[in-house]
Amino acid sequence: MMLETVIALVFAHVLADFMAQTRAMIAAKRQPPVFALHIACVAIFSGLALGARSLDAAAAIVLVVVSHAVCDALKIHPRVDARAAAMPFGALQLFALDQIAHLVFIGLAALLWPGAFAHGFWPALLTPEHVRGLLIGFVFGGGFWLATRVGDLMLALLMAGFHRAYRASDGDDDSPQMPGAGAWIGWLERTLVFLFVLLGQFNAIGFVIAAKSILRFQYAREPRISEIVIIGTLASFGWAIIVALLTHAASIGLQTTGR
């Protein structure tokens, strides 16, 4: 039951944070009406995803909504924002910490009230097969949006951080390389190889090596551009693979629990 509640709340979080929340809302989030609208979306989507009609569901929603409001209020606080702006990867780190905090509280809500979804109106209205189909839809719909939209946001923040780190290093636009880029490429490459070995996709390792070699050759006269392209490509692949693995694990978990 706990997995069902987690899936429903994570799907609601994806809807509220990355579908319903527009760029204009993010830019104006310090305005109380905009902030309140976003928190209201969190509450509404959580209630609909859980099919809330029990005290357990209500308690889980209260915890998720209040914690979401607190985390977002801290995130947009002028001091926190200024400190993040002063670091090359500050925006990415702040984004990651904010999302991790949301997921921790979602996990806590599911741990405290595991039956929030099972006691909701979806199992009462639908057959077990249809409920399973609904949850599978939550899993793959949320996974797709995480892999695409959220991956796009994280990649943009990562690349912006590298550009800022490069400018802050010496301000010399003629410098051939970006600071620390080689280490990032190595970490990303080894992470992908590790994941492919776990999945038994040994042919994909050759694809990573070939892609890296092609990109290096294509931008041989512009090392900094080649590093940016390679980092972006490997990071994008890595993020999509990780989300796909989590999505697959969640779907397998539903089958194991009988949903």
C-alpha positions as CSV (number, residue, x, y, z in Angstrom):
1,M,0.0,0.0,0.0
2,M,2.8,2.4,0.8
3,L,4.2,2.2,-2.8
4,E,0.8,3.2,-4.2
5,T,0.7,6.2,-1.9
6,V,4.3,7.2,-2.9
7,I,3.5,6.9,-6.6
8,A,0.3,9.0,-6.3
9,L,2.1,11.7,-4.3
10,V,5.1,11.8,-6.6
11,F,2.9,12.1,-9.6
12,A,1.0,14.9,-8.0
13,H,4.3,16.6,-7.2
14,V,5.4,16.4,-10.8
15,L,2.1,17.9,-12.0
16,A,2.2,20.7,-9.5
17,D,5.9,21.6,-9.8
18,F,6.7,20.9,-13.5
19,M,3.4,21.1,-15.4
20,A,1.0,23.5,-13.7
21,Q,3.8,25.8,-12.6
22,T,4.7,28.1,-15.5
23,R,7.9,30.1,-16.0
24,A,5.9,33.2,-15.3
25,M,4.8,31.7,-12.0
26,I,8.3,30.8,-11.0
27,A,9.5,34.3,-11.8
28,A,6.7,35.9,-9.7
29,K,6.8,33.3,-6.9
30,R,7.6,35.9,-4.2
31,Q,4.2,37.5,-4.8
32,P,1.8,36.0,-2.2
33,P,-1.0,35.3,-4.6
34,V,1.3,33.4,-7.0
35,F,2.9,31.5,-4.1
36,A,-0.6,30.6,-2.7
37,L,-1.8,29.4,-6.2
38,H,1.2,27.1,-6.5
39,I,0.6,25.6,-3.0
40,A,-3.1,25.2,-3.8
41,C,-2.1,23.2,-6.9
42,V,0.0,20.9,-4.7
43,A,-3.0,20.3,-2.5
44,I,-5.5,19.8,-5.3
45,F,-3.3,17.4,-7.3
46,S,-2.3,15.5,-4.2
47,G,-6.0,15.1,-3.2
48,L,-7.0,14.0,-6.7
49,A,-4.0,11.5,-7.1
50,L,-4.7,9.9,-3.7
51,G,-8.5,10.0,-4.3
52,A,-8.6,11.4,-0.8
53,R,-11.6,10.5,1.3
54,S,-10.0,9.3,4.6
55,L,-8.3,10.9,7.5
56,D,-5.1,9.1,6.5
57,A,-5.2,10.8,3.1
58,A,-6.0,14.2,4.7
59,A,-3.1,13.9,7.1
60,A,-0.7,12.9,4.3
61,I,-1.8,15.9,2.2
62,V,-1.4,18.3,5.1
63,L,2.1,17.1,5.6
64,V,3.0,17.3,2.0
65,V,1.4,20.7,1.4
66,V,2.9,22.4,4.6
67,S,6.4,20.9,3.9
68,H,6.2,22.0,0.3
69,A,5.3,25.6,1.3
70,V,8.1,25.7,3.9
71,C,10.7,24.4,1.4
72,D,9.6,26.8,-1.3
73,A,9.6,29.7,1.1
74,L,13.1,28.9,2.1
75,K,14.2,28.5,-1.5
76,I,12.9,31.9,-2.6
77,H,14.2,33.7,0.5
78,P,16.4,36.6,-0.6
79,R,19.4,35.5,1.4
80,V,19.2,31.9,0.2
81,D,18.7,33.1,-3.4
82,A,21.6,35.6,-3.1
83,R,23.9,32.9,-1.7
84,A,23.0,30.5,-4.6
85,A,23.6,33.2,-7.1
86,A,27.1,33.8,-5.8
87,M,28.2,30.2,-6.6
88,P,28.6,28.8,-10.2
89,F,26.4,25.8,-9.5
90,G,24.4,27.4,-6.7
91,A,21.1,27.3,-8.7
92,L,21.5,23.7,-9.5
93,Q,22.4,22.8,-5.9
94,L,19.4,24.8,-4.6
95,F,17.1,23.1,-7.1
96,A,18.4,19.6,-6.2
97,L,18.1,20.2,-2.4
98,D,14.6,21.6,-2.8
99,Q,13.5,18.5,-4.8
100,I,15.2,16.1,-2.5
101,A,13.4,17.8,0.5
102,H,10.0,17.4,-1.2
103,L,10.6,13.7,-1.9
104,V,11.8,13.1,1.6
105,F,8.5,14.5,3.0
106,I,6.5,12.6,0.4
107,G,8.2,9.4,1.6
108,L,7.6,10.3,5.2
109,A,3.9,10.9,4.5
110,A,3.6,7.5,2.8
111,L,5.5,5.9,5.7
112,L,3.2,7.4,8.3
113,W,-0.1,6.8,6.3
114,P,0.6,4.0,3.8
115,G,-3.0,3.3,3.2
116,A,-3.9,6.9,2.0
117,F,-4.3,5.7,-1.6
118,A,-5.8,2.3,-0.8
119,H,-8.5,3.9,1.3
120,G,-9.3,6.5,-1.3
121,F,-12.1,6.8,-3.8
122,W,-10.2,5.3,-6.7
123,P,-10.2,1.7,-5.4
124,A,-13.9,2.2,-4.5
125,L,-14.9,3.4,-7.9
126,L,-12.7,1.3,-10.1
127,T,-12.0,-2.4,-10.5
128,P,-8.6,-3.7,-9.4
129,E,-7.5,-3.9,-13.0
130,H,-8.4,-0.3,-13.6
131,V,-6.8,0.8,-10.4
132,R,-3.6,-0.9,-11.5
133,G,-3.9,0.8,-14.9
134,L,-4.3,4.2,-13.2
135,L,-1.2,3.6,-11.1
136,I,0.8,2.5,-14.1
137,G,-0.3,5.6,-15.9
138,F,0.9,7.7,-12.9
139,V,4.3,5.8,-13.1
140,F,4.9,6.2,-16.8
141,G,3.4,9.6,-17.1
142,G,5.4,11.0,-14.2
143,G,8.5,9.2,-15.4
144,F,8.2,10.6,-18.9
145,W,7.9,14.1,-17.6
146,L,10.8,13.7,-15.2
147,A,13.0,12.4,-18.0
148,T,12.1,15.2,-20.5
149,R,11.0,18.4,-18.8
150,V,12.8,18.0,-15.5
151,G,15.9,16.7,-17.3
152,D,15.8,19.8,-19.5
153,L,15.7,22.1,-16.5
154,M,18.6,20.3,-14.7
155,L,20.7,20.2,-17.8
156,A,20.2,24.0,-18.4
157,L,21.2,24.7,-14.8
158,L,24.3,22.4,-15.1
159,M,25.4,24.1,-18.3
160,A,24.8,27.6,-16.9
161,G,27.0,26.5,-13.9
162,F,29.9,25.5,-16.2
163,H,29.6,28.8,-18.1
164,R,29.8,30.7,-14.9
165,A,32.7,28.7,-13.6
166,Y,34.6,29.3,-16.8
167,R,34.0,33.0,-16.7
168,A,34.9,33.2,-13.0
169,S,38.1,31.2,-13.4
170,D,40.0,33.9,-15.3
171,G,37.6,35.7,-17.6
172,D,39.7,34.8,-20.6
173,D,37.4,33.9,-23.4
174,D,40.5,32.5,-25.3
175,S,41.2,29.9,-22.7
176,P,41.0,26.5,-24.4
177,Q,39.4,24.5,-21.6
178,M,36.8,24.8,-18.9
179,P,37.9,24.2,-15.3
180,G,37.0,20.8,-14.0
181,A,35.3,19.7,-17.2
182,G,37.5,16.7,-17.7
183,A,36.6,15.3,-14.2
184,W,32.9,15.8,-14.9
185,I,33.2,14.0,-18.2
186,G,35.0,11.1,-16.5
187,W,32.4,10.8,-13.7
188,L,29.5,10.9,-16.2
189,E,31.1,8.4,-18.5
190,R,31.9,5.9,-15.7
191,T,28.4,6.3,-14.3
192,L,26.9,5.5,-17.7
193,V,29.2,2.5,-18.1
194,F,28.3,1.3,-14.6
195,L,24.5,1.5,-15.3
196,F,24.9,-0.2,-18.7
197,V,26.8,-3.1,-17.1
198,L,24.1,-3.5,-14.5
199,L,21.5,-3.6,-17.2
200,G,23.6,-6.0,-19.3
201,Q,23.6,-3.5,-22.2
202,F,27.2,-3.9,-23.2
203,N,26.7,-2.7,-26.7
204,A,25.6,0.7,-25.3
205,I,29.0,1.1,-23.8
206,G,30.5,1.1,-27.3
207,F,27.9,3.8,-28.2
208,V,29.1,6.0,-25.4
209,I,32.7,5.6,-26.4
210,A,31.9,6.3,-30.1
211,A,29.8,9.3,-29.3
212,K,32.5,10.8,-27.2
213,S,35.1,10.2,-29.8
214,I,32.9,11.7,-32.6
215,L,32.2,14.8,-30.5
216,R,35.9,15.2,-29.6
217,F,36.9,14.9,-33.3
218,Q,34.1,17.2,-34.5
219,Y,35.2,20.0,-32.1
220,A,38.9,19.2,-32.0
221,R,39.8,22.8,-32.7
222,E,37.5,24.1,-30.0
223,P,38.2,22.0,-26.8
224,R,35.9,24.1,-24.6
225,I,32.9,23.6,-26.9
226,S,33.6,19.9,-27.2
227,E,33.7,19.6,-23.4
228,I,30.4,21.4,-23.1
229,V,28.8,19.2,-25.7
230,I,30.2,16.0,-24.2
231,I,29.1,16.9,-20.6
232,G,25.6,17.9,-21.8
233,T,25.2,14.7,-23.9
234,L,26.4,12.3,-21.1
235,A,24.4,14.1,-18.4
236,S,21.3,14.0,-20.6
237,F,21.8,10.2,-21.2
238,G,22.5,9.6,-17.6
239,W,19.5,11.4,-16.3
240,A,17.2,9.6,-18.8
241,I,18.6,6.2,-17.8
242,I,18.3,6.8,-14.1
243,V,14.6,7.9,-14.5
244,A,13.9,5.0,-16.7
245,L,15.4,2.6,-14.1
246,L,13.3,4.1,-11.3
247,T,10.2,4.0,-13.5
248,H,10.8,0.4,-14.4
249,A,11.4,-0.5,-10.7
250,A,8.1,1.2,-9.7
251,S,6.1,-0.7,-12.3
252,I,7.7,-4.0,-11.2
253,G,6.9,-3.1,-7.6
254,L,3.2,-2.6,-8.5
255,Q,3.1,-6.0,-10.1
256,T,4.8,-7.6,-7.1
257,T,2.3,-6.0,-4.7
258,G,-0.7,-7.3,-6.7
259,R,-1.6,-4.0,-8.4
